[in-house]
Structure formats: structure tokens, C-alpha cells
């Protein structure tokens, strides 16, 4: 799904950034140059980021059990 139409950034780009070691949403924004043009994607991008982190944490819990 496209998150930022101005820059052509998808939810996969955000997930890949987290997987590559981005430790905060600020780092994701910096790496992808996200929300730097019109800024309308910032809220949706943060939701994608937080949902991915939550699902990542849940998967770790199941793997440990």
C-alpha cells in the first residue's frame, strides 16, 4: 500500500527500514525522506510503523513460548 504518494513510499519500505535497524520513527523518516514534502502521510506512516512494531513484538512472544 502506498503511504506517501509524493515520494512513492509504501508500507513495505517502512517495514524494511525497521528491519534494517531504524530504532525510531524519526530514523525511518530520515532514512526514507518520509513526510518531507506535503506531510500528509505522516499520520498513516506512523500507524504503519507502530503496527509493525506491535506485530513484531507479538511474534517474538510466540517464538519464545
Secondary structure, 3 states (H helix, E strand, C coil): CEEECCCCEEHHHHHHHHHCCCCCHHHHHHHHCCCCCCCCCHHHHHHHHHHHHHHHHHHHHHHHC
